[in-house]
Amino acid sequence: AEYGKQWYQRRVRVRITAFGSVPGSAPILCRYNEHRFSKKRTAHAVSCCNQPFNENLFNFNKLKDAEILLEVSISDDAECVSFSMENGSSLVVVNSSPLSESHILLLPSPKRCLNQRLTIDAVELGLSFITSCSDPDTRVVFNSLRAFASINHLHLHAYKCSTSLPIESAPVEHIVDCCYKLSDYPIPGFVFELQTDTVLLAKSVFTAVEVLQDQDIPHNMMITYGDPCAQTNTKEVPDPVLRVCLWPVKPSDQLPLDELLFRPAVCELSGHILLHDLDLFQTITEPQIVNTLKINAFEEKQFQEIVDSV
């Protein structure tokens, strides 16, 4: 752990300076990171969610060897993931603009030069990674193009956060099988719950993802641990279960930037707000956060049309 901390201090370009909770009805976590946005790599310009990969722009095949942490191999049933320094088609690499010391990137088969468009293999990689970590503080997240993804080369983020986030206990309504929808949350979205194995869960998640991709709808995804979706009558605190949260959102390039207090990417949708303005960090309120999230939200009628498609 100490080596990892020193490694990040030597190599990353940002510094995390403070974090705290916003008073209100939900345990919203805010993190002040003064350089994450000003010093991160310039975002690729895109016009659709399926913008082709461009080898002339920055991509993860241009990383230095020192930025590669591990190579990853997944078993055929996607239930086991192994980490090594060689012989893996996927990579775990350093994030040069992290939100925490534990923030890394997962690159599914980077040599294939896939654009930032989720594949079922990428979903399985995220699920296998988080289950292999056996740590409820671990989250795996994804931003699509036009939903605040910066680099158009397929990647997921993974990081640790010891604080529970609002999305992990948000109430849901059952749709079908392991698929639910958020019932009382600022942004409508899907929640998928692990019921049998991660292979079936990945297929269920990807069915919804494909609907969004086919309609060129930007989206964000978080894999995390949370409350069971099904209500129980027991008074005992239930064990956390694996939740996959999927939000269709408005195109980021069409949002009124002057009305946004922060960029509502996947972390923010979950209740983990990243801020680079110290005054705002010290004064922001829950209503302000909710209002900013709602600017990015699909209308309920539009979301229901997506639910019907799934």
Salt bridges, closest charged atoms under 4 A:
GLU34 OE2 - ARG15 NH2 2.42
GLU34 OE2 - HIS35 NE2 3.89
GLU67 OE2 - ARG41 NH2 3.87
ASP135 OD2 - LYS160 NZ 2.92
GLU168 OE2 - ARG139 NH2 2.75
ASP216 OD2 - ARG146 NH1 4.00
ASP253 OD1 - ARG146 NE 2.82
